[in-house]
Amino acid sequence: MGAMKRAYFITATGTDLGKTWVAAGVAQACRARGMAVRALKPVMSGYDESSPAASDAGVLLQKVGAGDTAMNVAAIAPWRFAAQLSPDRAAALEGRGIDFAALLGWCREQIAANAGLLLIEGIGGVMVPLDARHTVRDWIAALDIPVLLVAGSYLGALSHTLTALAALREAGVVPAAIVLNETADSPVGIEDTLASLVPRIGDIALIILRRDDAAGLARLADFLTKDLK
């Protein structure tokens, strides 16, 4: 029997909640175990062409053991924009746009061709606009692969998390897991966030990551690669 393969989409309840840190950490943990793993960042804004290694895609490349060159960044992040704005606006500033059908086609090709674990990191939160009609939620629903929803423990995170869940469910998407990534310097303890969140998420798996939590990332890698050979 050939090696099994699996793909996950990593999204979040908002921006700067640690999608790249989570994807990179899982990739590093899998690589340390000798497992085949790739990570993609198909759409990326705020990209500085003079510093490809500093980009989200550059970080992902480093963790899978690939060179963080501009060429390699382009290979895993075909839609790159300079402005640190939502992708629809960042693209418009460059006189460009995101062809949603082309984005889906590219991702599907990557999924079909991949061996082992494939991580597709989204951009921003669930409802970030990609063009005049489509959001990240539409991208997720169309790909129809398991989803990880990264959330935080800051004040307001509960509303953002439950709103993101409601939006995904409205599109027929139920996350495979919620990754609760502890927010640094938050006045809200992660235990308080858990106490309110757990009764409201049903049977969705919940994985807790504390600050600089290598063990937590290893547990997440275990969850994602269960049954993979």
C-alpha positions, 0 to 999 in steps of 0.5 A: 500500500502506498503512503497516505496523504492528507491536506488541511486548510489553516484559517483564523478568527482574524489577523495576526493570531498565529496561523503561520506560527502554527503551520510552521511549527507543525511542519517542523515537528513533522520534518523532525519525525522524517515525515513528508510535509509541505506548507503553502501560502497561496495568497499573501499581502504585505510582501517585500520583494527585497526580503523574501525570507521574512515573509510568511511563505519564507518562514514556512519554507525554512521549517520544511527545509527548503530555501527561502529564496524569492523563487521558492516563495513564488512557487508556494505563494503565487498571489503576492501583493505589496500592500499590507491590506486585504487581498482584494484591495492589495491586488487592486492597488497593483492593477491586478486581481485574484482569479478565484477559479485559478486559485482553486485550480492551483490549490487542487493541483497541489493537493492532488500532487502532494505526498504526505501532509500538506498545509494550506495557510489562508490569509487573515480571517474567515471572511477576508475578501479575495475579490468583489464576490469571494471570501476566504470562507468561499475558498475553504468551502470550495476546496472541501478539505479539513479545516483548522481554525486558529483562535486567540485568548484576548479580550473579544476572542470569544465573540470572534471565535463563535462568529467565525464558527457560525460563518463557517457552519453557514457555508457547510464547513465544520472545523476539524479542530479549533487551535486555541493559541494563547495571546501574549500579554492578554488580560484574559487568562486562557483558562477563562477563554476555555471555560466559556468556549468549550460549552459552545463548540460541540464536539469540535476538537480543541487543541491548546497552544501556550506561548512557545509551546513546542509540546503543544505543536507536537500534539497538534502534529500528532492530531493532523498526521494520525494514520499517516504512514 
